[in-house]
Amino acid sequence: MLVHPEFNPVAIAIGPVAVHWYGLTYLAAFGLFLWLANLRVKQPQFAARGWTRGDVDDLLFFGVLGVVLGGRLGYVLFYKPDYYAKNLLEIFAVWKGGMSFHGGLLGVIAALWLFARVRGRPFLEVGDLVAPCVPTGLAAGRIGNFINGELWGRAADPSLPWAMVFPQAHDGGIPRHPSQIYQFLGEGLLLFVLLWLYARHPRKTGQVSGLFLVGYGILRFIAEYFREPDDFLPLDSRWLHLSQGQWLCVPMVLAGLAMWAWATKRKEA
């Protein structure tokens, strides 16, 4: 069995100033978005509509706000509403952890809608530009989870070559699936390759956004079978023994299928 090396969460420390690995993965995520989105605006379907690098910079600003605010509020509302209802000030204690991808997605959708309104662009056109640029950021975030030794997987057969012991876990002596790496490979790299190849050629407005919702929802649903559920949301208390993350993926996949089907049948103006 492998053993998680328990990395020092601080990558660089200069006097009282400390830079954490998790912060660096966020920085990498934003850098990758800028690079990929700038490639996207050069593609004919976006260049012909007047997209520029300045638009990408503004999109990043809107997106960061959406990720942070939506991710935190999503965690509060989807995972621990009772706790935060009794501890309202804890909502702002983001340094203690607690972010939700699905909440962050809703926050980004709201931010993109606001950007579209301000710039007078179709909302789904903005979504189609951004969607293929998101998975690499998700991949970077999962690397941060692995370095921190958090969000570990469920118990695994000790004979599994890559089964890993996470000393940070409440029962730190058992082998587990390194589910952070599974999600890095699935929701990160695989989803990026599929979306980027699909979006290289002009598609009807809404198809790329729809495929992102379907692809992420399916891959995250599968990954949840290997990821340890939160202690405060045990599987035996969930309907059909599905995790909270899996239930949040169901409407995501349905919405993506509906969007892709609608976009496919719709005649472009």
N, C-alpha and C positions, 0 to 999 in steps of 0.2 A: 504493500500500500504506500501511497505517497502521503506526505504530511505537509500541510500548508506552512510555508516558511515564516508566517507572522511578520510580514514586512513592517518596518517603521512607517507609520502613516505620514510622517513628515519627510518630504523629499529634500528640502533645503532649509537650513536654519542659519540665519545671520543675526546674532544677538537675540533680541526679543521677537524678531520677525521670523515667522515660520511659514513655509509654503508646503501645503499638503499635496500628496499624490492625487487625491480626489479633485482638488482644485485644478491641477494640471490636466486631468482628463477632461474636465469641462472646457478648459482653454483649448485643448486639442479638438474637442467637438465643434467649438465655434470656428476654429481655424479651418477645419475640414469643410464646414458648411460654406464659408466664404469662398474657398477654392472651387468647390463643386458648383455652387450657384453661379459663380462668375463664368464657369464653363457653360452652364445651362443658358445664360442670357446671350451667349454667342451663337447658339443653335438657331437655325433659320426661323423656326416657328416663333421664337421669342424676339430675336433681333428685328424681325419685320414689324413687330408690334411696339418697338421703341424702348425695350428694356435696356437698362444701363447698369454699370457697376455701382453707381450711386444708389440705385434702387435696391441692390443686394445689401449694401451697408445699412440702409434703413430697415430692410426686412430683418436683418440680424438683430437690430435694436428692438424691434417689436417682438421678435421671436423670443429673445432672452427674457423680456418681461412676462410673456405668456408662459414660458417654461417654469420660471421661478414662482410666480403667483399661482398659476394653475396647479403646478405640481404640489405645492404646499397645501393649498385649499382642498385639492383632491384627496390628499392623505387624511386631512382632518375630517372630511365629510364621508369618505368611502370606507375608511378603516377604523377610526377611533372617535366617532362623533360624541359618544357619551362622555369619554374622558375629557375632550376639549370643551364640551359644554360646561363642565365643572371647573375647567382651568383655562379660561379664555386667554390669559396672557401667554400661556404656553404656545399658543398658535404662532406667535412671533419668534419663538425660540428655535429658529431654523438650524442653528449650530448643533442642536441635539439630534438632528436627523429627522427623517420622515418626509419622503417625497413620493408621489404617485405618478407613474407614467401616464395612466389614463387621465388623471387630472391635468398633467402637463399638456397632454394632447388637446384637451378641451380649452386650456389656456392659450395654446398656440393657434387653435382654430379661431378663437375670439380675436387674437392679435392680428391674424391674417385678414379677418373680416374688416377690422378697423383700418388696416393698411389699405385694403381694396377700396373702402369708402373714401378715405382721404385722397387717394390717387386716382379715383374714378376708373378702376380696373375691375373686370369680372372676378368675383371671389374665387371661382373654381380655376381660373387661369393662374391666379396666384398660388393656389394649392398645388396645381400641376407642376409649376416651376420648382416649388420647395420640396415636394414629396421625395424625389430620388436622392435628395441631399441630406435627409434625416437619418437613415440607418447607420451611417458611419459615426454619427454622434452617439447613437444608442450603443454602438460597439465600444466606443471609448468609455462610456459610462459603466459598462459591464466590466471592463478592465479595472476601473476604479473600485467597483464592488469586490472584485477578486483580491486586489491588493489590500483592501481593508479587512478582508476575511469576513464579509457580511453577505447576507442573502444566500447562504450555503444551501446545498441540495438535500434531498431526502436520503435515508440510509440506503447504501448500495451493497451488493455482494462483494465481499472482500477479494474475490478472485478477479474482479473487474480491474484491468491493468491501470486505469487512471482513477480508480477510487481514491478518495483523499480524506484524510482526517483533518478536521478543522478544530484546533484546540480552543478557539473562541466560542464554539457551540456549547449549549447547556449540558450536553453529554459528550464532551469533546474527545472521547476515545473511540468512537465508532466511525467506520469508513462511510463516506457520503459521495453523492454525485457532485462534481464541481459545476453546479448548474449555471454559475456566472459565465463559465466558458461556453457552455451549450448555448446560452442566450447571445453571447458575443458572436458565435458562429452562425446562429440561425437568424435572429432578429436584426443582427448587425450585418455581417458580411454577405450571407446568402440573400437576404432581402435587398441589400444594396445592389448586388449583381443583377438580380432579376428585374428590379425597377429601372436601373440604369440602361440595361439592354432594351427593355420595353419602351422607355421614354426617349431613346435616341432618335426615333423617327416620329414625325408629327402624329399625334393622336387627337381624337375628339376631346373637347374640353370636358374634364371631369373623369376621364378614363384612368389617368395616372393616379389621381387622388383616390379613386375608388379601389384601384389595385393595391395601393399602399395599405388602406384600411383592412382589406381582405387578407393580404399577405402577413401583416403584422399580427392581426388577430389570430390567425391560424397558428403561426409559429409560436406566439406567446402562449396560446392555449396548450400546445403540445409541451412546451418547456415547463409549464406549471406542474406537470406530472412528475417532474424530477426535482422541483424546487420545494424546499421545506416551507409549509404554510406558517404564517405568523402565529405566535403563541396564543394571541388573544382572539384568533379566528381559526380554531381547530376544524379539521375536515369533518369530524363526526357531528359538528353542529351545523354543517352546510347541507343544503338540499342537493341530493344526488351525489354527495361527497365531492362536489366541485369546489375549488378554491375561489376566494373573492376575485382574484385576478382572472380566472377562467370565466366567471359570470360577467365580468366587465368586458371581456372579449366578445361575448355573444352578440350584443347590439352593435359592436364595432364591425364585425364581419357582415352582419345583415345590412347595415347601412352602406358598407362598401360595395356589396353585391348589387344593392338597389341603385347606387350611384353609377356604377359601371354599366349596368343594363340601361339605365335612363340615358346616359351619355352616348351609348352605342346606337340607340334608336333615334336620338335627337339629330335633327338636321342643323348643321353649322350655319350661322348667319353669313 
